[in-house]
């Protein structure tokens, strides 16, 4: 970036945050959420109490209603880009690959990656995930009786699995792990000027790294995602300009959701001692603990959609390019769908799905793999660290989209 563009970006972000604060101070609940508050759930309740679809003073329609949210996510009249193909405004110069594309490009890229990420293939990673969990816990116990769950366990498990899956050579993995943390704010929504600049610099460095890895896989194909997609580049189904952001997007999406699912799950369990005791006594409840964490405190809190045509929804007329915020975390606590939604219960059985991995054509490709990893993690922790307790204040990341922990100090009794 030039000094001039730096100053322009700084000024734009300053104006945005000043406007956001003004609207939030006037009582707009959605504007308050966008400030990255510590506990968003009371705001979600107030928004849902206003009706199935409410209009924020920011000009965005907002829903925390499960039925409306699920309907919109499945409705192909809504997309993630404006009608002219442009992205919704942001401050980071990165094409989020499938996350930021609509059909037909989204459909084409998704079809190319499905074989490596479908539920049947994801289940093949279960032994590997269990093996990594045991090794990480061995390392933790060897160092003493205190550790930080996030950097020492929650981040390392999905980083290792996704590096195996994508095809990142061992010599590149320390660099990959470091850069993955630096680009994580990509999923956070609008962030500080310094974070935006850091993300853009990390993207440049990651691009260089993946150019090297792709060249290596061309010369020495292996059993990994990059090697599997290279024939599509050769026959024209996939452009190299698409493969590079795809290589960055998949690791980012594939790690961040799982990292925060593990962190949020362990925290919820420790905050509900009877549920933690139940999991310790019956580790087969690990899958139920994962599902309940996804409902109770999901890693991805909201999605944005744009109307591709004039759409009447819940008595409101959304214009072309009208923006809609879907509060998935609020929908997951909709009492009309999930009885007693504020109760954390790992034995809960629900007739309806949560929206923690979205729905419709943008349903998360890595959902099955995230579940496999998180289940292995909670099972291993409950089995091998039964005396676990919190050992200091946890620190959350500053985000209105991704809900997760940066630090979570624990002790083993």
Residue, then its C-alpha position, 0 to 999 in steps of 0.5 A: x500500500x502507498x502512504x496515500x492509500x494507507x491514509x484513505x483506508x484509515x480515514x474510511x474506517x474511522x468514518x465507518x466506526x464513528x457512524x456505527x457508534x452513533x447508531x448503536x448509541x441511539x439504541x440500534x441492536x444490530x449496530x451494537x452487535x457490529x461493535x463486537x460485544x462480549x455477550x451478543x445473546x441478549x441483543x439477539x433476543x431483543x432483535x428477535x422480539x422485534x419480529x421475524x424481520x426488522x430493519x436496522x438504522x444501518x439500512x440492513x434487514x435483520x432476522x434471528x428467526x429460524x424459519x425465516x433464516x433457513x428460508x433465505x439461506x435456501x432461496x436462490x434469489x439471494x446471493x453473496x454478491x450484488x447483482x452487478x457481481x461486485x462484493x459487499x463493501x469490505x476493507x480487505x483485498x481478498x477474493x474469498x473463493x467459494x465463500x464470496x461467489x454466487x452461481x455459476x462460478x460457486x457451483x463449478x468450484x464447489x463441485x471440484x472440491x466436494x470429492x475431498x470433503x464429503x462426509x464419507x471422506x471426512x470420516x476417514x480422518x477420524x483415526x488421524x484426528x484421534x492420533x493428533x489429539x493424543x499427541x497434543x495432550x501428551x505434549x501438554x502433560x509433559x510440560x506441566x499442569x497448566x496450559x492454554x487450550x487455544x494455541x496448544x491444542x485447539x489451533x494445532x489439531x485443525x492446522x495439522x489436519x488441513x495441512x495434510x488434506x490440502x497437501x502442505x509439505x512439512x517444511x512449509x507448515x510452521x510458516x503456514x500456521x503462522x500466516x493462518x493466524x495472521x489472516x484469521x481476521x479475514x472472517x471477522x468483518x470490519x477490523x482495525x486498520x492495522x489488522x487489515x494491513x496485516x491481513x493483506x501482507x499475510x495474503x501476499x506471503x501466503x500467495x507466494x508460498x502456495x505458488x511454490x507448493x503448487x509447482x511442487x505438486x505439479x512435479x510430484x503429485x500426492x494424495x492431497x487436494x492440490x494434486x487432485x485439482x491440478x488436472x482441472x487446471x490442465x483441462x480448463x475447468x479451473x483457472x490458476x487465478x482461482x486455484x490460488x485463492x481456493x488454496x488459501x480459503x479452504x485452510x482458513x475456513x477449515x481451521x477457524x470453524x474447528x478451532x473455535x468449535x473446540x474452544x467454545x465447546x470446552x468452555x461451555x462444558x466447564x461452565x456447566x459442570x453437570x454436562x462436563x461430568x456426563x461427558x467424562x462418565x460417558x465419552x460417547x456423548x462427544x458427538x452430542x456435545x459438538x452438536x449442542x455447542x454448534x447450537x448454543x454458542x456457534x463459531x459462525x454467528x451470522x451471514x450476509x445475503x443480498x437480494x438479486x431481485x425485488x423480494x417480498x419477505x415477511x411483509x417487507x419489500x426488499x429492493x434489488x441489492x437489499x442486504x439481509x443479515x442472518x443471525x444464525x446464533x439467534x436462530x439457533x436459540x429460537x424457542x419456537x424450534x429449540x425448547x428451553x434454548x438457553x439450556x446447554x444439554x449435550x443429550x438434546x435431540x432436535x427435529x430441526x437443524x441448526x444453521x451453524x454451517x449455513x444452509x442451501x448452496x452455501x452450506x459449509x463444505x467442511x462441516x463433516x470434517x469439523x464435526x469429526x475433529x471436534x468430536x475427537x477433541x472433546x472425547x480425548x479431553x474428557x477421557x485424558x484430562x478429566x480434572x480440567x478446570x479454568x485457570x484464569x480469565x479467557x479472552x475472546x476475539x473481537x468479532x461480530x461474525x466469528x465467536x471464539x477465544x484467543x486465550x483460554x488458560x486451563x489447569x489439570x488437577 
